[in-house]
Amino acid sequence: MFGSVGSVRETLDRIQGEYQQLPGLRLTMVQAQTLWRLDRNTCRAILAALVDARYLSLASDGTFVRSQPS
């Protein structure tokens, strides 16, 4: 998956930054893999962590979107 905790943090920060800069960003798993050059398992784990943290939501159309603050 990743070589170090630092690289995981950098990748999470990068993905969160993209979603902050582009509030309407909607990506499928495959699109996210391509955009961030991640393998399938890594991408799945990172997106799952962001969904678990309620930073992202999985929309009914299968895209990952930024969660709305409550």
C-alpha positions as a LaTeX table, in Angstrom:
\begin{tabular}{lrrr}
\hline
Residue & $x$ (\AA) & $y$ (\AA) & $z$ (\AA) \\
\hline
Met1 & 0.00 & 0.00 & 0.00 \\
Phe2 & 2.19 & 2.88 & 1.22 \\
Gly3 & 5.78 & 3.01 & 2.29 \\
Ser4 & 5.24 & 5.27 & 5.30 \\
Val5 & 2.68 & 7.00 & 7.46 \\
Gly6 & 3.90 & 10.32 & 6.03 \\
Ser7 & 2.96 & 9.31 & 2.51 \\
Val8 & $-0.51$ & 8.26 & 3.68 \\
Arg9 & $-0.98$ & 11.64 & 5.34 \\
Glu10 & 0.28 & 13.47 & 2.25 \\
Thr11 & $-2.14$ & 11.56 & 0.03 \\
Leu12 & $-5.08$ & 12.22 & 2.37 \\
Asp13 & $-4.15$ & 15.92 & 2.51 \\
Arg14 & $-3.91$ & 16.08 & $-1.27$ \\
Ile15 & $-7.31$ & 14.48 & $-1.78$ \\
Gln16 & $-8.94$ & 16.71 & 0.84 \\
Gly17 & $-7.31$ & 19.72 & $-0.80$ \\
Glu18 & $-8.77$ & 18.78 & $-4.18$ \\
Tyr19 & $-12.25$ & 18.48 & $-2.69$ \\
Gln20 & $-11.84$ & 21.84 & $-0.89$ \\
Gln21 & $-10.69$ & 23.63 & $-4.04$ \\
Leu22 & $-13.41$ & 22.06 & $-6.19$ \\
Pro23 & $-16.55$ & 21.90 & $-4.01$ \\
Gly24 & $-18.64$ & 20.21 & $-6.71$ \\
Leu25 & $-16.08$ & 17.47 & $-7.36$ \\
Arg26 & $-17.72$ & 14.07 & $-7.94$ \\
Leu27 & $-15.48$ & 11.11 & $-8.69$ \\
Thr28 & $-16.03$ & 7.41 & $-9.15$ \\
Met29 & $-13.49$ & 5.02 & $-7.69$ \\
Val30 & $-11.90$ & 4.54 & $-11.12$ \\
Gln31 & $-11.71$ & 8.29 & $-11.74$ \\
Ala32 & $-10.12$ & 8.83 & $-8.31$ \\
Gln33 & $-7.56$ & 6.09 & $-9.01$ \\
Thr34 & $-6.64$ & 7.75 & $-12.28$ \\
Leu35 & $-6.55$ & 11.31 & $-10.96$ \\
Trp36 & $-4.38$ & 10.50 & $-7.96$ \\
Arg37 & $-2.43$ & 7.64 & $-9.56$ \\
Leu38 & $-3.36$ & 5.15 & $-6.87$ \\
Asp39 & $-3.75$ & 1.40 & $-7.11$ \\
Arg40 & $-7.24$ & 0.02 & $-6.53$ \\
Asn41 & $-6.70$ & $-1.19$ & $-2.95$ \\
Thr42 & $-4.99$ & 2.01 & $-1.83$ \\
Cys43 & $-7.66$ & 4.19 & $-3.40$ \\
Arg44 & $-10.43$ & 2.10 & $-1.86$ \\
Ala45 & $-8.82$ & 2.30 & 1.60 \\
Ile46 & $-8.27$ & 6.05 & 1.46 \\
Leu47 & $-11.76$ & 6.83 & 0.18 \\
Ala48 & $-13.26$ & 4.50 & 2.81 \\
Ala49 & $-11.29$ & 6.31 & 5.53 \\
Leu50 & $-12.57$ & 9.68 & 4.29 \\
Val51 & $-16.15$ & 8.36 & 4.22 \\
Asp52 & $-15.72$ & 6.91 & 7.74 \\
Ala53 & $-14.42$ & 10.31 & 8.88 \\
Arg54 & $-17.51$ & 11.86 & 7.24 \\
Tyr55 & $-15.34$ & 14.08 & 5.06 \\
Leu56 & $-16.70$ & 12.37 & 1.93 \\
Ser57 & $-19.98$ & 10.66 & 1.16 \\
Leu58 & $-20.75$ & 7.97 & $-1.36$ \\
Ala59 & $-23.61$ & 9.30 & $-3.49$ \\
Ser60 & $-26.34$ & 7.08 & $-4.90$ \\
Asp61 & $-24.73$ & 7.35 & $-8.36$ \\
Gly62 & $-21.51$ & 5.77 & $-7.06$ \\
Thr63 & $-19.49$ & 8.98 & $-6.90$ \\
Phe64 & $-17.57$ & 10.29 & $-3.92$ \\
Val65 & $-18.59$ & 13.82 & $-2.96$ \\
Arg66 & $-17.67$ & 16.14 & $-0.12$ \\
Ser67 & $-20.04$ & 15.73 & 2.81 \\
Gln68 & $-22.14$ & 18.68 & 3.81 \\
Pro69 & $-21.34$ & 20.10 & 7.24 \\
Ser70 & $-24.12$ & 19.46 & 9.72 \\
\hline
\end{tabular}
